[in-house]
Amino acid sequence: MNKKAILISTLTALLAMTQTQAFAADAIEKDPLEVAGIAAESAMDLNTMTVAQLMTLPGIGESKARAIVAYRDEKGYFHDVEQLTEVKGIGQKMLAKIRDKVKVVKH
């Protein structure tokens, strides 16, 4: 390998390392889905979420997810996120954990 090829190879490696470090530093501040190139929805609609989708929320297991869907089926669409506290097992602390992950779209 000649000196020019070694220099080009070294510069290419340094550039790649710099880009990797910048990407890693940027990734710490971003949503993991965004880093992976997937646009993360800022909030999901309580009026259309399935049990499986509800279970992705912090602190919501299968029984609470089913209770949310049952409440929605019985009472109709949610009018605001605060209504979640009317579902058995969801209080203000739970609501605070999931508030930014859900929204209510008027139907």
C-alpha positions in Angstrom: 0.0 0.0 0.0 1.4 3.4 -0.9 1.4 6.5 1.4 -1.5 8.1 -0.4 -3.7 5.0 0.0 -2.8 4.7 3.7 -3.6 8.4 4.2 -7.0 8.1 2.4 -7.8 4.9 4.4 -6.9 6.7 7.7 -8.9 9.8 6.9 -11.9 7.7 5.9 -11.7 5.8 9.2 -11.4 9.0 11.2 -14.4 10.4 9.4 -16.5 7.3 10.1 -15.6 7.4 13.8 -16.5 11.1 14.0 -19.9 10.5 12.4 -20.5 7.5 14.7 -19.8 9.6 17.8 -22.0 12.4 16.6 -24.8 9.9 15.9 -24.4 8.3 19.4 -24.4 11.7 21.1 -27.5 12.7 19.1 -29.2 9.3 19.9 -29.0 9.9 23.7 -31.3 12.9 23.3 -33.8 11.3 20.9 -36.6 8.8 21.0 -35.3 5.3 20.1 -37.8 5.0 17.3 -36.6 8.3 15.8 -33.0 7.1 16.0 -33.9 4.0 14.2 -35.5 6.1 11.4 -39.1 5.5 12.5 -41.1 8.6 13.1 -42.6 8.2 16.5 -46.1 9.4 16.9 -46.2 11.9 19.8 -49.4 10.5 21.2 -52.0 7.9 20.3 -55.7 8.4 20.3 -57.5 6.9 23.3 -60.6 6.5 21.2 -59.0 4.1 18.7 -56.3 2.4 20.7 -56.5 -1.4 21.0 -55.8 -3.4 24.1 -52.4 -4.3 22.7 -51.6 -0.6 22.0 -52.8 0.4 25.5 -50.5 -2.2 27.0 -47.5 -0.3 25.6 -48.2 2.6 28.0 -46.2 2.7 31.2 -48.1 1.0 34.0 -50.9 -0.3 31.8 -51.2 -4.1 31.9 -53.8 -6.3 30.2 -56.5 -5.8 32.9 -56.2 -2.0 32.9 -56.1 -1.9 29.1 -59.3 -4.0 29.0 -60.9 -1.8 31.6 -60.1 1.3 29.4 -61.7 -0.4 26.3 -64.7 -1.5 28.4 -65.2 2.0 29.7 -65.0 3.4 26.1 -67.5 0.7 24.9 -69.9 1.5 27.7 -69.6 5.3 27.9 -68.7 6.2 24.4 -65.7 8.1 23.1 -63.4 9.9 25.6 -63.8 13.7 25.4 -60.5 14.4 27.2 -57.6 12.6 28.6 -58.6 13.4 32.2 -61.6 11.0 31.8 -59.1 8.1 32.2 -59.3 8.7 35.9 -62.9 7.5 35.8 -61.5 4.0 34.8 -61.1 1.8 37.9 -57.4 1.5 38.7 -56.3 4.7 37.0 -55.6 7.7 39.3 -53.8 10.9 39.0 -50.3 9.3 39.4 -51.0 6.9 36.5 -52.5 9.6 34.4 -49.3 11.7 34.9 -47.2 8.8 33.6 -49.1 8.4 30.4 -50.6 11.9 29.7 -48.0 12.8 27.1 -48.4 9.5 25.3 -52.2 9.7 24.7 -54.5 12.2 23.2 -58.2 12.4 22.4 -59.3 13.0 18.8 -62.9 14.0 18.6 -65.0 11.5 16.5 
